[in-house]
Amino acid sequence: MKTPLTPETAIETFIKSKKENSSIPESVFQTFKTYKKWNENALKGIINASAYYPEILTEENMEENIFKVLAEFKKREVDRVF
């Protein structure tokens, strides 16, 4: 069994494959399916990548769902008082 890709590696592999016009490994798509468990930076990364490669958003309403998860991260932020 292959080791699962990190979200960052999956995004990088997707972009590299698109640039080289080669097939995208199935492990990339398997990793994309777990986006609801990703950290904030990885979610922002896939949103940024989708500006250049909209097909990176593999599920219907994926962008909307990512923004919902990002909103949950925003709720956790605590204002710093100096």
N, C-alpha and C positions, 0 to 999 in steps of 0.2 A: 504494500500500500504506500502511495506517495505521501510525503509530509504535506500537510495543508500549507497554503501560502498565507503570508501575512496580508492584510488589506493593502498595505503600501506596495508590496511586491506584486500583488494581483493587478493593481492599477498600472504599475510600471510595465508589467508584462503585456497587458492589453494594449497600451500605447505603443510599445515597441513592435508588437505584432502588426498593428495597424500601419505603422510607418514602413515596415518591411514588407507589407502586403502578404504576410504569412498567416497561417491558421492560428487561431487563438486556442491555447490549451484548455481542456475541460476543467482543469483545476482552478482556472481563473473564474469561470462561471460558478463553480461550486463555492468559491470564496465570496463572490458577490452576493450569493444567496444569504449570507450571514451578516449582511450590512447592519441589521438592527442591533447587533452586539458590538459594533465597532466603536472605537474611541472617537472623540470629537475631531481630532486632526485628520484621521482617515476619512471621515464623512465629508469634511470640507474638501479634502483632496479629490474625492470622486465627483463632488459637485463641480469643482474647478475643471476637472478633466472633461466633464460632460459638456462644457462650453465649446470644446474643440471636437469631441467625439460623443455626440448625443446618444449613440447606440450603446454606450457604456452603461446606461441606465436600462438594465435588462428586464425589469419588471414593470408592469403597468402601475402608475402612481408612485414609482420608486422615488422620484425627486420630492414629491409631496411628503412621503413618509420619512425621508431623510431630514427634511426641514422640521418635522414634528419631533424627531429624536434630538436634533440640534436644539430645539426649543427647550427640551427637558434638561439638557446640559446647562442652558442659560439660566434656568430656574435655580440650579444648584449654586450658581456663583454668589459669593458673598462680597458685599461692598467693603472695601478696606477703609478704615478710619485712621488717620494719622494723628 
